[in-house]
Structures are given as C-alpha cells and as structure tokens.
C-alpha cells in the first residue's frame, strides 16, 4: 500500500517536472517572477501609480526576477549612507552603484574596477574637457554645467553625482521624502560615473536596467552609443568591416542569449566587441 502511494506521488512529481521543463523549452516562454513580500509591494505600488511602471515590467522579464533578486536586494541602503532615505518603511538609495552590484557579482565588479572604463570620469579634470566646458555652450547653464558637457561628454564618461542642497547646505527632499539630486549630475549612466558611496562607474552603462539582458549587452550597438563619432569612431569602423557586415547579415544566428557564449561553438557568423574585449 505504502509503495503504491509513493509510486503515485513520485509519478506526479515527475510529471509536473516534465511539464515545467517542456514549458521552458517552448518559444517565448516567460517564467513567473519570484517575489518576496517587499518586492511585491514595490512592484504593485509602482505599477498602480504608474511611476516606474515600465521598469517594473522590464524587471519581471529579467533573469533577476527569474531567480528572485528583487528591488531591495539592489536598492537597499545602510544607516549612514549619504544617499539613504526611508521610503515605504525601508531604507533605500535611488542609485545602484558597482558597490551594490558587487554584493552578488564580486568577480565582475573587481574586473570592472581595475579597467580603463572605471576611470572614464577622469576626463572631467583633464585638458580635453576644456572643449566642452569652455569652448562650447554657456558655463553658467544649470548651476555651472553647460549643455555640451551635461548632455554630451558626461553621458558616456560619467558625472560626479551630487545631491541637491538648500541654502544652508542640507540635502533637499521632495514632498514624499525622496532625496533630490543635482540635475546636472543625475540622471546619468556614464561608465566612469563617480558615485556618492565612493565607487566608480555604472553597471547600467552597458547592462541597461531593468531587463539586464545578456543578449543586449553583447551587441556592438551597445558599445556604439559611446564609441562613435570623429574622435572615437570604433562603431563606424566595425559596421563597415567584414565583421560588422557579417554580424548584421547573420544576427539571428548569433545566439546572443546563450550561456556560455563561445565563438566557433555557440556562434560562427562574426565576432562582436564583446568577443575580443571582454
């Protein structure tokens, strides 16, 4: 009797497991996001109020959602953090920095921190920056930042993030108690951004939030949003090369979301920037 019941239970478990695996293999399959109580509260509130609804929907389709990495895993702050504020009962920070990502992605953050990308914000103190700061635009714009710098150079190289301060030097908050940032320094996802927690860079420069898509970050267009133009025309060179021509002709065969993603095994059409530089 016991053996019979156990056999039925085992058969039921195997059937469910087989069905779930069959579902996963179906085209356009999207697993249900794993949400704890905190994430459910964030998602429902932002979706209902329409503030950040799009990024909430993007998160639901991400790998983070699939494995249960929710809002507070990334946005939680600690007492004493300069950018921390209480929101809906939790202490959070608006900006997620490499230091935050490093809680899970330790190896990747270590590699990034020692890279040339992490120092991209250093251009702000260089003679090269004179072109944007002085020659172009109006230096009195937006509390000392001209349009060419704030909307141009800094969007790729990164800004030095600062909070908006009142006349007495205290951080300004909106009517919901959310800290306000100096608008010439934020929003910004420049790859060499200098953050309030002392870290350098922005993972979102390449890993666009909140999908955090592997396929997206491997595309040459992702690099081309910054590596373009007369002073650094890498994307134009790539697009006109045999590599670029083959990539665009056979993009559907690139298996961009494959893990692992190894040339000559997972794809053969052409190398992308990530093939050689990552």
C-alpha positions in Angstrom: 0.0 0.0 0.0 2.7 2.4 1.0 4.8 1.5 -2.0 1.8 2.2 -4.2 1.1 5.6 -2.7 4.8 6.5 -3.0 4.8 5.4 -6.6 1.8 7.6 -7.4 3.4 10.6 -5.7 6.7 10.1 -7.5 4.9 9.8 -10.8 3.0 13.0 -10.1 6.2 14.9 -9.2 8.0 13.6 -12.3 5.0 14.6 -14.5 5.0 18.1 -13.1 8.7 18.5 -13.5 8.5 17.2 -17.1 5.7 19.6 -17.9 7.6 22.6 -16.4 10.7 21.7 -18.4 8.5 21.3 -21.6 7.1 24.8 -20.9 10.7 26.2 -20.6 11.6 24.8 -24.0 8.6 26.5 -25.7 9.2 29.6 -27.8 8.6 32.9 -25.9 8.3 31.1 -22.6 8.5 33.5 -19.6 8.8 32.1 -16.1 6.8 33.6 -13.3 8.9 36.1 -11.4 9.9 35.1 -7.9 8.9 37.9 -5.5 9.1 38.2 -1.7 6.7 40.5 0.2 9.0 43.5 -0.2 9.3 43.2 -4.0 5.6 42.5 -4.4 4.9 45.8 -2.5 7.3 47.7 -4.7 6.0 46.3 -8.0 2.3 46.7 -7.1 2.8 50.3 -5.9 4.9 51.4 -8.8 2.5 49.7 -11.3 -0.7 51.1 -9.8 0.7 54.6 -9.5 2.3 54.5 -13.0 5.6 55.8 -11.6 8.2 53.4 -12.9 5.6 51.0 -14.3 7.8 50.3 -17.4 10.8 49.4 -15.3 8.7 47.1 -13.1 7.5 45.3 -16.2 11.1 45.1 -17.5 12.2 43.6 -14.2 9.5 40.9 -14.4 11.1 39.7 -17.7 14.7 39.7 -16.4 17.0 37.0 -15.1 16.9 38.8 -11.8 13.1 38.1 -11.5 13.6 34.5 -12.5 15.9 33.8 -9.6 14.3 36.1 -7.0 16.6 39.1 -7.0 14.2 41.8 -6.2 14.1 45.6 -5.6 15.6 45.7 -2.1 18.4 43.3 -3.0 19.8 46.1 -5.2 18.3 49.3 -3.8 18.6 48.7 0.0 20.8 51.2 1.8 22.6 51.2 5.2 22.3 53.7 8.0 24.8 56.4 7.5 24.8 56.2 3.6 24.9 59.7 2.3 22.1 58.9 -0.3 19.9 56.8 2.0 16.3 57.8 2.7 13.3 56.0 4.2 10.7 55.0 1.6 7.6 52.9 2.4 9.2 51.6 5.6 12.5 50.6 4.0 15.9 52.4 3.9 16.8 52.7 0.2 19.0 54.5 -2.3 17.9 55.6 -5.7 21.2 54.9 -7.5 22.5 51.4 -7.7 26.3 51.5 -7.9 29.0 48.9 -8.7 29.5 48.6 -4.9 25.9 47.4 -4.7 26.2 45.1 -7.6 29.3 43.6 -6.1 27.3 42.1 -3.3 26.5 39.3 -5.8 28.8 40.0 -8.8 32.1 40.2 -6.9 34.3 39.0 -9.7 32.7 41.2 -12.4 32.9 44.3 -10.2 36.6 43.6 -9.4 37.4 43.3 -13.1 35.5 46.5 -13.9 37.1 48.5 -11.1 40.5 47.7 -12.4 39.5 48.5 -16.0 40.1 51.7 -18.1 36.3 52.1 -18.2 36.1 52.8 -14.5 38.4 55.8 -14.9 36.4 57.3 -17.8 35.1 60.0 -15.5 38.7 61.3 -15.0 38.3 63.3 -18.3 36.3 65.8 -16.3 39.5 67.1 -14.8 41.6 66.9 -17.9 42.5 69.5 -20.6 40.5 67.6 -23.1 37.3 68.6 -21.2 38.1 72.3 -21.9 36.4 71.8 -25.3 33.0 71.0 -23.7 33.4 73.1 -20.5 34.6 76.4 -22.1 34.6 76.5 -25.9 31.1 75.0 -26.3 27.9 76.1 -24.6 27.5 78.5 -21.8 29.3 77.8 -18.5 26.5 79.5 -16.4 24.0 76.9 -17.6 22.3 74.8 -14.9 24.4 75.9 -12.0 27.8 75.7 -13.8 27.3 72.8 -16.3 26.9 73.7 -19.9 24.7 71.6 -22.3 27.6 70.1 -24.2 29.1 68.6 -21.0 26.0 67.6 -19.1 24.2 66.2 -22.1 27.2 65.1 -24.1 30.5 64.1 -22.6 29.1 63.2 -19.2 26.5 60.8 -20.5 29.3 58.4 -21.6 32.2 59.4 -19.4 30.1 59.8 -16.3 29.3 62.7 -14.0 30.3 63.3 -10.4 27.0 62.6 -8.7 25.8 65.2 -6.2 22.8 65.8 -4.1 20.7 69.0 -4.4 21.4 71.2 -1.4 19.5 74.1 0.1 20.9 77.5 1.0 22.1 76.1 4.4 23.9 73.1 2.9 21.2 70.5 3.7 20.0 67.8 1.2 16.7 68.7 -0.4 13.8 66.2 -0.4 10.6 66.2 -2.4 7.1 66.1 -0.8 7.4 62.3 -0.4 10.7 62.5 1.4 12.8 61.3 -1.5 16.3 62.9 -1.9 16.7 65.1 -4.9 19.9 65.0 -7.0 21.7 67.9 -8.6 20.1 67.8 -12.1 23.3 68.4 -13.9 24.8 65.2 -12.4 21.7 62.8 -12.4 20.2 61.0 -14.3 23.5 59.7 -15.6 24.7 56.2 -16.5 28.2 57.2 -17.7 30.6 54.3 -17.4 33.1 56.3 -15.3 30.5 58.0 -13.1 31.8 59.0 -9.6 29.2 57.8 -7.1 28.3 59.2 -3.7 29.4 55.9 -2.0 33.0 56.4 -3.4 32.7 53.8 -6.1 33.4 54.5 -9.7 31.3 53.5 -12.7 27.8 52.4 -13.6 27.0 48.8 -14.5 23.9 50.2 -16.2 26.1 51.9 -18.8 26.1 48.5 -20.6 23.6 46.4 -18.7 20.5 48.5 -19.3 18.1 48.4 -16.4 15.8 46.7 -15.7 16.0 44.0 -18.2 19.7 43.4 -17.7 19.7 41.4 -20.9 22.8 39.4 -21.8 21.8 39.5 -25.5 21.6 43.3 -25.4 25.0 43.8 -23.8 26.7 41.6 -26.4 25.5 43.6 -29.3 28.0 46.0 -30.9 25.3 48.7 -30.9 25.5 48.7 -27.1 29.2 49.8 -27.3 28.5 52.1 -30.3 26.4 54.5 -28.3 29.6 55.9 -26.8 32.3 54.6 -29.1 31.3 56.7 -32.1 31.9 60.0 -33.8 35.0 61.7 -35.2 37.2 61.4 -32.1 36.5 57.7 -31.4 34.8 56.1 -34.5 35.0 52.4 -33.4 31.4 51.6 -34.2 31.6 53.1 -37.7 34.8 51.1 -38.4 33.2 47.9 -37.1 30.0 48.4 -39.1 31.9 48.9 -42.4 34.2 46.0 -41.7 33.7 42.4 -42.8 33.0 41.5 -39.1 30.2 44.1 -39.0 28.7 43.2 -42.3 28.6 39.5 -41.4 27.2 40.3 -37.9 24.3 42.3 -39.4 23.6 39.8 -42.1 23.5 36.8 -39.7 22.4 38.4 -36.5 19.6 35.8 -36.0 22.3 33.1 -35.9 24.4 34.7 -33.2 22.7 33.0 -30.2 23.2 36.3 -28.2 21.4 35.0 -25.1 23.4 31.7 -25.0 25.3 30.7 -21.8 28.1 30.1 -22.3 28.7 32.2 -25.4 31.9 30.9 -27.1 33.0 31.7 -30.6 33.1 28.8 -33.0 30.9 26.8 -30.6 27.8 28.9 -29.9 28.2 31.3 -32.9 30.3 31.5 -36.1 28.9 34.4 -38.1 31.2 37.2 -36.7 32.9 38.5 -33.6 31.3 41.4 -31.8 33.1 43.9 -29.5 32.4 41.6 -26.5 34.1 38.7 -28.3 37.5 40.3 -28.2 37.2 42.9 -25.4 35.5 41.0 -22.6 
